[in-house]
Amino acid sequence: MALTTSPTSKNPAPTKKATARPDSGAGPPDASTPKAEVGSPQRLPITPDHSVARELQALLDGGYGDYRNSLRGFMADPQLYPRPELSTAQQRQHTFDNLSKVCEQGGFQRGMRRENGGEGQPILATFTLESLAWGNGSLAIKAGVQWGLWGGALDQLGTERHREWVEKAASLELPGCFAMTECGHGSDVQNLETTATYDPQTQEFIIHTPRDSAVKNYIGNAAVDGRAAVVFAQLITPESDGRSNGVHALIVPLRDADGSLQPGVSAGDHGHKGGLLGVDNGTLRFDKVRVPRVNLLNRFADVDADGRYHSPISNQNARFFTMLGTLIRGRIGVAGAAGGATQAALDIAVRYATRRRQFEGATGAEKRLIEHRQHRRRLLIPLARTYALHLLYVQILERYQEINDEQEAGKWSVAEPTEAQKFASREMESLAAAIKTAQTANATSTIQECREACGGAGYISENRLTTYRADSDVFSTFEGDNTVLIQMVGKNLLTAYGREMNELSPWETVKYAATTASDVVRRRAGFTTRLQRLRDLVSETEAASLFNPSYQAKLIDDRAQSVLFALVRRIQPARKADRVQAAAIVDKCQDHLIAAGWARVDALLIQAMVEAEEKLEEGSQARQVFEQLRHLFAFDTIVQHAGWYQEHRELPSGRIKAARAAINDLVDSLGPWAEVLVEGFGLPAEVHDVPMLNGAGVDPLLR
């Protein structure tokens, strides 16, 4: 499978594909290159048009170009960037000092609810977090802790009586912490051990750490800067006879104005970490610390002065997941930060590849790195996926904003949500888990590839790639471990969002899914209806070409549906199993559950790319470039799962070989446009203002 000759390419051959000039980055076609098939795109011109970057940037920005441009201006301040030569204590201070600038920028505050002085625009707050990650991961996470976690919990879980707390968090007057994770309970939040026991005599809650496994761990701002925390604890009231009413959140002061710890509060310092050195992560322990009754964040439940517990949501599991559901923007924020760091690493690595000369080519002159096919493959394939991930991330953010708008308008009932609202909540939880897992996994692999692609220069801290790598590494395990989250995606798929799964035990989940096998995939709605539209566009004649966008979407979605069906078949024996046997079946199917989640991610990504492409003017240069980027993503996804496609007779080996050959052809065509593609991210020049782009071995004419 080959690309056809572009009429605007340099040096076109009369009947064959164009033979590129030696420094084009494309090179001559292989002698074994198969004939171009119907529907294959033309090879791009050797000389790129940099104006295309503006159209790609507009596409990636969605409808938020003006605000994202203001963020680009904000991140042009070189003082916001990390200084790796500083000690840990100095880096922490440097990061905290920069928080005041972020506060003045105001993007995070715009995400807060209108009743708390914000604008109800969480999408703008998330874009702000992403932009900080372009340059400084520590600053991004420090800001995320202050306004997304600490401030966000106050804003989302509190009521009017907590407004002053929200205002102090928003203005940075009161730096705070989000104290959820415990030493013995990370992802298993429902079984946290910290207790909040109500004393009706004093109308106070007693916050206590009963054992070492209940110590709050990895808490941002805990070691130095935090003055208060939202603490998640098991709520115990007199009428509950010592039993918990479930996990709830309370405000607990940690330090006084001069930074001294409050009585009963102990804080530890995690010290030097593998990354995010500007964030003061630490531990928190509470020895019967008393806080007023009104410190309970009571949007979903409250305790009156006499100790009577009440909530508009009667079911404890439903109440717990409703509470956590208000905080899923944190997961989407982590996805944004991971994407920002990945884009920055690609921006640097691609620019280096187009400037750095090494090894003589056929002409005897040293070739630029981008002129080597393997170098093009190692950068352009993950770049295509990064584009897809960003487009999906923006789609998910827009959906989250829609739901937020409906909730702020009073269209959602806390006590009795409609079936459509329940579905929307489950769908959003799944989408947030999917994009967080996919973006952070891509960051880990892509930033490492960028580091290696820059050789020794990439290993020097001043060139930032090792900092991006170190700072983004933890993204795969905080705000939900990726292995756990991708299983959440698979679990939601397992029932096709058919009912409130959060109210079911694992055993009941298996029972339900096993008895509805015929319905699992057919009952598709919401975010996935667009995929069905793409599938419906495929005709028998169009399916003859792997370059057809609807056929690509169908192929990738076929795998997602088939993997899901196979998972349901594997758990069928649970229909007649007891709880112990059912649990064993679930454990044996865990790998399949994860595979179903990842297949779902790929289906959403190709959908996002096809839909984005339709927004570009047909026949325009920008659309031609993006089209090849979409082909690159699609073919790489298919080739990665070549075994599955052949085992299930979806594609014969010859078609897989053709897709593999097309990947080489596509990176050859896109090679000269590599810098245009990273320019499409629209990152400030300060991001790639690094010494290695001005140093030895770099073509002086291209600096």
C-alpha positions in Angstrom: 0.0 0.0 0.0 1.6 3.3 -1.1 0.8 6.9 -1.2 0.2 8.5 -4.6 2.5 11.2 -6.1 1.5 14.7 -5.1 1.3 17.1 -8.1 2.9 19.7 -5.9 5.8 17.6 -4.7 9.3 18.5 -5.7 11.0 16.5 -8.5 8.0 14.3 -9.4 8.7 11.3 -11.5 6.4 11.0 -14.6 4.8 7.7 -13.7 6.0 6.6 -10.2 6.0 8.1 -6.8 8.2 11.2 -6.4 11.8 10.6 -5.5 12.5 13.0 -2.7 15.7 15.1 -2.6 18.3 13.8 -0.1 17.5 16.3 2.6 13.7 16.1 2.4 13.2 13.6 5.1 11.2 11.4 2.7 13.7 9.5 0.6 13.1 7.4 -2.5 10.4 4.7 -2.4 11.5 1.1 -1.6 11.8 -1.1 -4.7 9.2 -3.4 -3.1 6.7 -0.7 -2.4 3.3 -1.9 -3.5 1.2 0.0 -5.9 -1.0 2.7 -4.4 -4.5 1.5 -3.8 -7.7 3.3 -4.4 -8.3 6.0 -1.8 -4.7 6.4 -0.8 -3.7 10.1 -0.3 -1.1 12.0 -2.2 2.4 12.3 -0.9 2.7 15.7 0.8 4.9 18.4 -0.8 8.5 18.3 0.3 8.4 22.0 1.2 6.0 22.5 4.1 3.6 25.4 4.4 4.0 26.6 8.0 0.6 28.5 7.8 -1.0 25.0 8.1 0.1 25.0 11.8 -2.4 27.8 12.5 -5.3 25.7 11.2 -4.1 22.7 13.2 -3.8 24.8 16.3 -7.4 26.1 15.8 -8.6 22.5 15.4 -6.9 21.4 18.6 -8.1 24.5 20.5 -11.7 23.8 19.7 -13.9 26.7 20.5 -11.5 28.0 23.2 -8.8 29.6 21.1 -9.0 33.0 22.7 -8.6 31.7 26.2 -5.9 29.2 25.2 -4.0 32.0 23.5 -4.1 34.0 26.7 -2.6 31.0 28.5 0.2 30.9 25.9 0.9 34.6 26.7 0.9 33.8 30.4 3.4 30.9 29.9 5.8 33.2 28.0 7.1 34.3 31.4 10.4 32.6 31.8 10.2 32.8 35.6 7.4 30.2 35.6 9.8 27.5 34.3 11.7 25.1 36.6 15.2 25.6 37.8 16.8 22.2 38.2 20.0 23.6 39.8 18.1 24.5 42.9 17.9 22.4 46.1 14.7 20.7 47.0 13.8 23.4 49.5 14.6 26.1 47.0 12.5 24.4 44.3 9.6 24.2 46.7 9.9 27.9 47.4 10.3 28.8 43.8 7.1 26.8 43.0 5.1 28.4 45.9 6.2 31.9 44.9 4.9 31.3 41.3 1.5 30.3 42.7 0.7 34.0 43.3 1.1 34.6 39.6 -1.2 31.7 38.8 -3.6 33.1 41.3 -3.6 36.5 39.6 -4.1 34.8 36.2 -7.4 33.6 37.6 -8.1 30.6 35.4 -8.7 28.2 38.3 -11.1 30.5 40.1 -13.2 30.7 36.9 -13.8 27.0 37.3 -15.5 27.4 40.7 -19.3 27.5 41.1 -21.0 30.8 40.5 -22.5 30.8 44.0 -18.9 30.7 45.3 -17.7 33.6 43.2 -16.5 31.6 40.2 -17.9 31.4 36.6 -18.9 27.8 36.6 -16.3 27.1 33.8 -14.3 24.0 34.9 -13.1 23.6 31.3 -11.1 26.8 31.6 -9.6 25.7 34.9 -8.5 22.4 33.3 -7.0 24.2 30.3 -5.1 26.3 32.8 -3.6 23.3 34.5 -2.6 21.8 31.1 -0.8 25.0 30.1 1.2 25.1 33.3 2.4 21.5 32.5 3.8 22.8 29.2 6.6 24.3 31.2 6.5 23.3 34.8 5.0 20.1 36.2 5.6 21.1 39.8 3.7 24.3 39.3 0.9 22.5 37.5 0.4 20.0 40.3 0.9 22.5 43.1 -1.8 24.7 41.5 -4.0 21.6 41.0 -3.7 20.7 44.7 -4.6 24.3 45.8 -7.5 25.0 43.4 -8.5 21.7 42.0 -8.3 19.4 45.0 -8.4 21.5 48.2 -10.4 24.4 46.7 -12.3 22.1 44.4 -13.5 19.8 47.3 -14.6 22.9 49.2 -16.4 24.2 46.2 -18.1 21.0 45.1 -18.8 19.3 48.4 -19.5 22.3 50.6 -22.5 24.6 51.0 -23.1 28.2 51.9 -21.7 27.8 55.3 -18.3 27.0 53.7 -18.2 29.9 51.4 -15.5 31.8 53.4 -13.3 28.7 53.2 -13.8 28.6 49.4 -12.9 32.3 49.1 -9.7 31.9 51.1 -8.7 28.9 49.1 -9.4 30.8 45.8 -7.4 33.9 46.9 -4.4 31.7 48.1 -4.9 33.2 51.5 -5.3 29.7 52.9 -3.1 27.0 51.2 -4.6 23.6 51.7 -4.4 19.8 51.2 -6.6 17.0 49.9 -6.2 14.3 52.5 -7.8 11.1 51.0 -5.1 8.5 50.3 -4.0 6.4 53.2 -1.0 4.1 53.7 -3.2 1.0 53.7 -5.9 2.2 51.4 -5.0 4.0 48.1 -7.6 3.3 45.4 -10.0 1.6 47.9 -11.4 4.8 49.3 -14.6 3.2 50.7 -12.5 1.4 53.3 -10.4 4.3 54.6 -9.6 3.9 58.3 -9.4 7.5 59.5 -12.5 8.2 61.7 -14.6 11.3 62.3 -16.7 10.6 65.4 -19.4 13.1 66.4 -19.5 14.3 70.1 -23.0 15.8 70.7 -21.9 17.2 74.0 -19.5 19.6 72.3 -21.0 19.6 68.8 -17.6 18.6 67.4 -16.2 15.8 65.3 -13.2 14.0 66.6 -10.7 13.2 63.7 -8.5 10.3 64.5 -5.9 8.1 62.9 -6.5 4.7 64.7 -3.5 2.8 63.3 -0.4 3.3 61.1 -2.2 2.0 58.0 -4.6 5.0 58.4 -1.9 7.6 58.0 -2.6 9.9 55.1 0.1 9.5 52.5 1.5 11.4 49.5 -0.5 14.5 50.4 0.5 17.6 48.4 1.1 20.7 50.5 1.2 18.5 53.7 4.9 18.8 54.4 5.3 22.6 54.5 2.7 24.9 53.0 -0.7 23.4 53.9 -2.7 25.3 56.6 -5.8 23.2 56.4 -7.0 20.0 54.8 -10.2 18.4 53.5 -9.9 15.1 55.3 -11.8 12.0 54.1 -12.9 9.8 57.0 -15.5 7.3 58.2 -18.3 9.3 59.7 -19.6 7.9 63.0 -22.6 9.3 64.8 -24.2 8.3 68.1 -27.2 6.7 66.5 -25.0 4.4 64.3 -23.8 2.3 67.3 -20.2 2.6 66.2 -20.9 1.8 62.6 -19.8 4.1 59.9 -22.3 6.2 57.8 -19.7 6.0 55.0 -16.7 8.1 54.0 -17.3 11.9 54.2 -15.1 15.0 53.9 -14.4 17.5 56.7 -12.2 20.6 57.0 -9.4 20.1 59.5 -7.0 23.0 60.3 -3.4 21.8 60.2 -1.2 24.8 61.0 -1.5 28.3 62.5 -0.5 31.5 60.8 3.2 31.1 61.6 3.3 27.5 60.2 3.2 25.6 63.5 1.2 22.4 63.6 -2.0 22.4 65.5 -2.4 20.3 68.6 -2.9 16.6 67.7 -1.7 17.0 64.1 1.5 15.4 63.0 3.0 15.9 59.5 5.8 14.1 57.8 7.9 15.0 54.8 8.4 12.6 51.9 11.4 14.6 50.9 13.2 14.2 47.6 11.0 12.3 45.2 11.4 10.9 41.7 9.9 14.0 40.2 7.7 17.1 41.1 10.4 18.3 43.4 8.7 21.7 43.8 5.7 20.0 45.5 5.9 19.3 49.3 4.3 15.9 49.6 4.0 14.5 53.0 2.0 12.5 55.6 -0.7 13.5 58.0 -1.7 11.8 61.3 -4.5 13.0 63.6 -4.6 12.2 67.3 -8.2 13.0 68.4 -8.3 16.4 66.7 -11.6 18.2 67.3 -13.3 20.3 64.7 -16.7 22.1 64.8 -19.7 20.2 63.4 -20.1 22.8 60.6 -16.7 21.7 59.2 -18.5 18.7 57.7 -18.8 19.4 53.9 -22.5 18.8 53.8 -23.7 19.1 50.2 -24.8 15.4 50.2 -25.2 14.6 53.9 -25.2 16.4 57.3 -25.3 15.8 61.0 -27.5 18.0 63.2 -26.5 19.4 66.5 -27.9 16.4 68.4 -26.0 14.0 66.2 -28.7 12.8 63.9 -27.4 11.9 60.4 -29.5 12.7 57.3 -28.9 12.7 53.6 -31.1 13.2 50.5 -29.5 10.0 49.1 -30.6 7.1 51.1 -28.3 4.4 49.7 -24.8 4.6 51.2 -23.0 3.3 48.1 -25.0 5.7 45.8 -24.1 8.6 48.2 -20.4 7.7 48.2 -20.2 7.5 44.4 -22.2 10.7 44.0 -19.7 12.5 46.3 -16.7 11.1 44.4 -18.4 11.9 41.0 -18.2 15.6 41.8 -14.4 15.3 41.9 -13.7 13.5 38.6 -12.5 16.7 37.1 -9.3 16.0 38.9 -8.8 13.0 36.7 -9.5 15.0 33.6 -7.0 17.6 34.9 -4.3 15.0 35.3 -5.0 13.9 31.7 -4.5 17.5 30.6 -1.3 17.9 32.5 0.0 14.7 31.0 -0.9 15.8 27.5 0.7 19.2 28.1 4.0 17.6 29.1 3.9 15.2 26.2 3.3 18.0 23.7 6.2 20.0 25.2 8.5 17.0 24.9 7.5 16.3 21.3 8.0 20.0 20.5 11.6 19.9 21.7 12.5 16.5 20.3 11.0 17.2 16.8 12.7 20.6 16.6 16.0 19.0 17.6 15.5 16.2 15.0 15.0 18.9 12.2 18.2 20.7 13.2 20.7 18.1 14.4 22.9 16.6 11.7 24.5 13.2 12.1 25.8 10.4 9.8 26.5 10.9 6.1 23.9 10.1 3.6 24.3 9.0 0.0 25.4 12.5 -1.0 28.3 12.4 1.5 26.7 15.2 3.5 25.5 14.6 7.1 21.7 14.1 7.3 19.4 15.6 9.8 17.9 13.1 12.3 14.4 13.5 10.8 15.8 12.2 7.5 16.3 8.8 9.0 13.1 6.7 8.7 13.4 5.1 12.1 13.7 8.6 13.7 10.6 9.6 11.9 8.8 6.5 13.1 9.8 7.0 16.7 8.5 10.6 16.8 5.7 10.8 14.3 3.7 7.7 15.4 3.4 8.9 19.0 2.8 12.4 17.8 -0.3 11.1 15.9 -1.6 9.5 19.0 -0.9 12.6 21.0 -3.1 14.6 18.5 -5.9 12.0 18.9 -5.7 12.1 22.7 -5.9 15.8 22.8 -8.9 15.9 20.6 -10.7 13.3 22.7 -9.7 15.1 25.9 -11.3 18.3 24.6 -14.5 16.4 23.7 -14.7 14.9 27.1 -14.1 18.3 28.8 -16.8 19.8 26.7 -19.2 17.0 27.8 -18.2 17.6 31.4 -18.9 21.3 31.0 -22.4 20.6 29.6 -23.2 18.4 32.6 -21.8 21.1 35.0 -24.0 23.7 33.3 -27.1 21.6 33.7 -26.3 21.0 37.4 -25.7 24.7 38.1 -28.9 25.5 36.4 -30.7 23.3 38.9 -31.8 20.7 36.3 -30.3 17.8 38.3 -31.9 16.3 41.4 -29.4 15.0 44.0 -32.0 12.8 45.6 -33.8 11.5 42.5 -31.8 11.9 39.3 -33.4 10.7 36.1 -32.3 7.6 34.3 -30.7 9.9 31.7 -28.8 11.7 34.4 -27.6 8.5 36.0 -26.4 7.4 32.6 -24.6 10.7 32.0 -22.8 10.4 35.4 -21.7 6.8 34.7 -20.6 7.7 31.2 -18.6 10.7 32.5 -16.9 8.6 35.2 -15.9 6.1 32.5 -14.7 8.8 30.1 -12.6 10.5 32.8 -11.0 7.2 33.7 -10.3 6.4 30.1 -8.7 9.7 29.1 -6.7 9.9 32.4 -5.3 6.4 31.8 -4.6 6.9 28.1 -3.0 10.3 28.4 -0.7 9.4 31.2 0.3 6.1 29.6 1.1 7.9 26.4 3.1 10.5 28.4 5.3 7.9 30.0 6.2 6.2 26.7 6.4 9.2 24.5 8.5 11.4 26.7 10.9 8.6 27.2 11.1 8.2 23.4 11.7 11.9 23.0 14.5 11.7 25.6 16.2 8.9 23.8 15.7 10.5 20.4 17.8 13.4 21.6 20.7 11.3 22.7 23.0 12.7 25.4 21.6 16.2 25.0 18.2 14.8 26.0 19.6 13.5 29.3 20.9 16.9 30.5 18.5 18.6 32.8 18.8 22.0 31.3 17.1 20.6 28.1 14.0 19.7 30.2 13.2 16.3 28.8 14.3 14.4 31.9 12.2 16.8 34.0 9.1 16.2 31.9 9.7 12.5 32.2 10.2 12.6 36.0 7.3 14.9 36.7 4.8 13.0 34.6 5.8 9.5 35.8 3.6 9.7 38.9 0.6 10.6 36.8 0.0 6.9 36.1 -0.7 6.3 39.8 -2.3 9.3 41.3 -5.9 10.4 41.0 -6.5 6.7 40.5 -4.0 4.0 39.5 -4.2 3.3 35.8 -4.6 -0.4 36.2 -7.6 0.2 38.4 -9.1 2.9 36.2 -8.9 1.0 32.9 -10.8 -1.8 34.7 -13.4 0.8 35.6 -13.7 1.5 31.9 -14.1 -2.2 31.2 -16.6 -2.7 34.0 -18.8 0.1 32.7 -18.6 -1.4 29.2 -19.5 -4.8 30.6 -23.1 -3.6 31.3 -23.2 -1.1 28.4 -24.2 1.4 31.1 -27.3 -0.6 31.6 -27.9 0.1 35.3 -26.4 1.6 38.4 -23.3 -0.6 38.8 -22.0 1.3 41.8 -24.8 -0.2 43.9 -23.7 -3.8 43.1 -21.1 -5.9 44.8 -18.5 -7.5 42.5 -20.4 -10.8 42.7 -23.7 -9.0 41.7 -21.8 -7.3 38.9 -20.7 -10.6 37.5 -24.2 -12.1 37.9 -25.9 -9.2 36.1 -23.4 -9.0 33.2 -23.6 -12.8 32.6 -27.4 -12.8 32.4 -27.4 -9.9 29.8 -24.8 -11.1 27.4 -27.0 -10.5 24.3 -27.5 -6.9 25.3 -24.1 -5.8 26.4 -22.9 -4.1 23.2 -26.2 -3.4 21.5 -27.3 -1.0 24.2 -25.0 1.8 23.1 -25.8 5.5 23.7 -24.4 8.9 24.6 -20.8 9.4 23.6 -20.8 6.2 21.4 -23.7 7.0 19.1 -21.2 9.0 16.9 -19.2 5.8 16.4 -22.2 4.0 15.2 -22.8 6.8 12.7 -19.3 6.3 11.3 -19.9 2.5 11.0 -23.1 3.1 9.1 -21.2 5.1 6.5 -19.2 2.2 5.4 -20.3 0.6 2.1 -19.0 -2.6 0.5 -17.1 -0.7 -2.1 -15.6 1.8 0.4 -14.5 -1.0 2.7 -12.1 -2.1 0.0 -9.8 0.6 1.0 -8.0 0.7 4.4 -7.7 4.5 3.8 -11.4 5.0 4.2 -12.0 6.8 7.5 -15.3 5.1 8.3 -13.8 1.7 7.6 -10.9 2.5 9.9 -13.4 3.4 12.6 -15.3 0.3 12.0 -12.3 -2.0 12.1 -11.1 -0.5 15.4 -14.6 -0.5 17.0 -15.2 -4.1 15.8 -12.3 -5.1 17.9 -13.6 -3.2 20.9 -17.0 -4.9 20.6 -15.6 -8.4 20.0 -13.2 -8.2 23.0 -16.2 -7.2 25.1 -18.4 -10.0 23.9 -15.5 -12.5 24.6 -15.2 -11.1 28.1 -18.9 -11.6 28.8 -18.6 -15.2 27.5 -15.7 -15.8 29.9 -17.8 -14.8 32.9 -20.8 -16.9 32.0 -20.0 -19.6 34.5 -20.6 -17.0 37.3 -24.3 -17.4 36.7 -24.4 -20.5 38.8 -21.4 -19.7 41.1 -21.4 -18.7 44.8 -19.7 -15.5 45.9 -16.3 -17.1 46.4 -16.3 -18.8 43.0 -17.6 -15.6 41.3 -14.7 -13.6 42.8 -12.2 -16.2 41.5 -13.8 -15.9 38.0 -13.5 -12.1 38.1 -9.8 -12.4 39.1 -9.1 -14.8 36.2 -10.8 -12.4 33.8 -9.0 -9.3 34.9 -6.6 -9.3 32.0 -9.6 -9.5 29.6 -11.3 -6.6 31.5 -8.3 -4.5 31.0 -8.1 -5.4 27.3 -11.7 -4.4 26.8 -11.0 -1.0 28.4 -8.0 -0.3 26.2 -9.9 -1.4 23.0 -12.6 1.0 24.0 -10.0 3.8 24.3 -8.8 3.2 20.8 -12.3 3.3 19.4 -12.9 6.7 21.0 -9.7 8.0 19.7 -10.3 7.1 16.0 -13.8 8.6 16.4 -12.3 11.9 17.7 -9.8 12.1 14.8 -12.4 11.4 12.1 -14.8 14.0 13.5 -12.0 16.6 13.8 -11.0 16.0 10.2 -14.5 16.8 9.0 -14.1 20.3 10.5 -11.2 21.1 8.2 -12.0 22.5 4.7 -12.1 19.7 2.2 -9.2 19.8 -0.2 -7.2 22.2 2.0 -3.5 21.6 2.8 -4.3 21.4 6.5 -6.9 18.6 5.9 -4.4 16.7 3.7 -1.8 16.8 6.5 -4.3 15.9 9.2 -5.7 13.1 7.0 -2.3 11.4 6.9 -1.9 11.9 10.7 -5.2 10.1 11.1 -4.1 7.3 8.8 -0.9 7.0 10.8 -2.8 6.6 14.0 -5.3 4.1 12.6 -2.7 1.9 10.9 -0.4 1.8 13.9 -3.4 0.8 16.1 -4.3 -2.0 13.6 -0.7 -3.2 13.3 -0.3 -3.3 17.1 -3.2 -5.7 17.2 -2.4 -7.6 14.0 -2.6 -10.9 15.7 -6.2 -10.3 16.8 -7.3 -9.1 13.3 -5.8 -12.2 11.7 -7.1 -14.6 14.4 -10.6 -13.3 14.0 -10.3 -13.2 10.2 -11.1 -9.4 10.1 -8.0 -8.8 8.0 -5.9 -11.2 6.0 -2.1 -11.1 6.5 -1.7 -9.3 3.2 -3.8 -6.4 4.4 -1.8 -6.2 7.6 1.4 -6.1 5.6 -0.1 -3.4 3.5 -1.0 -1.4 6.6 2.6 -1.9 8.0 4.0 -0.7 4.7 1.7 2.3 4.7 3.1 3.4 8.1 6.5 3.8 6.6 5.1 5.6 3.6 3.2 8.0 5.9 6.1 8.9 8.1 8.1 9.6 4.9 5.4 11.9 3.6 4.9 13.6 7.0 8.7 13.9 7.8 9.2 17.3 6.2 6.1 18.5 8.0 7.1 17.3 11.4 7.9 20.8 12.7 4.6 22.1 11.4 2.8 19.4 13.3 4.4 20.4 16.6 3.8 24.1 15.8 0.2 23.1 15.7 0.3 22.6 19.5 0.8 26.3 19.7 3.2 26.1 22.6 5.1 29.3 23.7 8.6 29.7 22.4 9.8 29.5 26.0 9.0 25.8 26.0 11.7 25.0 23.4 14.1 27.7 24.5 16.6 25.1 25.6 20.4 25.0 25.1 20.5 21.9 22.9 18.6 23.7 20.2 21.4 26.2 19.9 24.4 24.0 20.6 27.0 22.0 18.8 25.8 19.6 16.1 22.8 21.8 15.3 22.7 23.2 11.8 23.6 26.9 12.3 21.2 27.9 9.4 18.3 26.2 11.2 18.9 27.5 14.8 
